[in-house]
Each structure stands twice: as structure tokens, then as C-alpha cells.
Amino acid sequence: MASKTNPRTVARLKRKLRVRKRVQGSSERPRLCVFRSDKHIYAQIIDDIQGVTLLAASTMAPEFKQGEPVKGKVGAAQRVGQMIANKAKSQGITKVVFDRNGYIYHGRVRALADSARETGLDF
């Protein structure tokens, strides 16, 4: 795991803070936040005004493990994107603000975003 003094981690946290000054989720348009670790990927839909996490999906969730096995981390990210979009649609959430959390829009982050868009989320 990268430490907090690792230059790459420090640069990502600086990007995260710079973006979070402007990106804020509300009740009519909550924030879809992505976190990626070495093995797993997590997505949350957050209402920043109330300070509440509305929905969450990850590769650690039981419904992810019950489905058919996926090959690779990008495939897992696509499945998590579909899961979060389906959960959001069932709760009546169609529009979100995408927060990539300082990560580059590439690879797993992009796969999650694209599959969430294809499944019906608007951002």
C-alpha cells in the first residue's frame, strides 16, 4: 500500500482537494464517488448537503460475489458500475455528479463510469 508521503499519493490527494472545492452533491443531484485500491474498487452515491451516503457498491459486496465470476479488475469495475446504477435507478436517482477522487480518468475508473452511464445514470 502506498504511504501518505509517497509522491504519487500526495499528488492524488492534492488533485482530490482541488476538485472537491467545486464538486458537491445535493439531494437532487448526488455525488458518485469512486475509490480504487490495488485489489478492489468502491463506488458511493453521497448527498453532501445532508452528509449522508445514499448507496454503495463494491467488489466486496455480497451481491458482487454472488454473480458470475468476472475476469480482471476492469471487468470487476464494469460490474460495480452496473450495480451502483441499478441501485440508484431503484431509488429514483437518475442524475449524479461524478467524482473520480483524484484518479486519472482511465482504466478501472473509466470502466466504472462508462458502465454506469450505459446502465442509465446521467452525468
C-alpha positions in Angstrom: 0.0 0.0 0.0 1.2 3.5 -0.8 2.1 5.6 2.2 0.9 9.2 2.7 4.3 10.5 1.9 4.5 8.7 -1.4 4.7 11.5 -4.1 2.0 9.8 -6.2 -0.3 9.6 -3.3 0.3 13.2 -2.3 -0.3 14.4 -5.9 -3.6 12.4 -6.0 -4.8 13.9 -2.7 -3.9 17.4 -3.9 -5.9 16.8 -7.1 -8.8 15.4 -5.0 -8.9 18.5 -2.8 -8.7 20.8 -5.8 -11.7 19.1 -7.5 -13.7 18.7 -4.3 -13.8 22.5 -3.8 -16.1 22.7 -6.9 -17.8 19.2 -7.0 -20.6 18.9 -4.5 -23.5 16.5 -4.4 -27.0 17.6 -3.5 -30.3 15.8 -2.9 -31.4 16.3 -6.5 -28.0 15.5 -8.0 -25.8 13.5 -5.5 -22.1 12.8 -6.0 -20.9 9.4 -7.3 -17.5 9.0 -5.7 -15.0 6.3 -6.7 -12.2 4.8 -4.6 -9.9 2.2 -6.0 -7.4 0.1 -4.1 -4.9 -2.4 -5.5 -7.4 -5.2 -5.4 -10.9 -3.7 -5.2 -13.0 -0.8 -6.4 -15.7 1.0 -4.4 -18.5 3.4 -5.5 -20.7 5.5 -3.3 -23.5 7.9 -4.0 -23.4 10.7 -1.5 -25.6 13.7 -0.6 -23.0 16.2 0.7 -25.6 18.7 2.0 -27.1 16.2 4.4 -23.7 14.4 4.8 -25.2 11.0 4.1 -24.1 8.1 1.9 -27.2 7.1 0.0 -25.9 4.0 -1.8 -22.8 2.0 -2.1 -21.4 -0.8 -4.2 -18.1 -2.5 -4.4 -16.2 -5.7 -5.3 -16.5 -6.6 -1.6 -20.3 -6.6 -1.6 -22.2 -9.9 -1.2 -24.2 -9.3 -4.4 -21.0 -8.9 -6.4 -19.7 -12.2 -5.1 -23.0 -14.0 -5.8 -22.9 -13.1 -9.5 -21.0 -14.9 -12.2 -17.2 -14.5 -11.9 -15.6 -11.7 -13.8 -12.2 -11.7 -15.4 -9.8 -9.0 -14.4 -10.1 -5.7 -12.5 -11.6 -3.7 -15.4 -14.4 -6.3 -15.7 -15.0 -6.0 -12.0 -15.2 -2.2 -12.2 -17.7 -2.5 -15.0 -19.9 -4.8 -12.9 -19.6 -2.4 -9.9 -20.7 0.5 -12.2 -23.8 -1.6 -13.3 -24.6 -2.4 -9.7 -24.5 1.2 -8.5 -26.5 2.4 -11.5 -29.2 -0.3 -10.9 -29.4 0.6 -7.2 -29.6 4.3 -8.0 -32.4 3.7 -10.5 -34.4 1.6 -8.0 -34.1 4.6 -5.5 -35.2 7.1 -8.2 -31.8 8.7 -8.7 -31.0 9.3 -12.4 -28.6 12.3 -12.3 -25.3 12.4 -10.4 -22.1 14.3 -10.3 -19.1 12.1 -11.0 -16.2 12.5 -8.5 -13.1 10.5 -9.7 -11.4 11.2 -6.4 -8.2 12.5 -7.9 -7.7 9.4 -10.0 -6.9 9.6 -13.7 -10.0 9.0 -15.9 -8.6 5.8 -17.3 -8.8 2.1 -16.9 -10.9 1.0 -14.0 -12.3 4.5 -13.2 -13.4 4.9 -16.8 -14.8 1.4 -17.0 -17.0 2.0 -13.9 -18.2 5.4 -15.2 -19.0 4.1 -18.7 -20.9 1.1 -17.4 -22.9 3.3 -15.0 -23.8 5.6 -17.9 -24.8 2.7 -20.1 -27.0 1.3 -17.3 -28.9 4.6 -17.0 -27.1 7.1 -14.8 -26.8 10.6 -16.3 -23.5 12.5 -15.7 
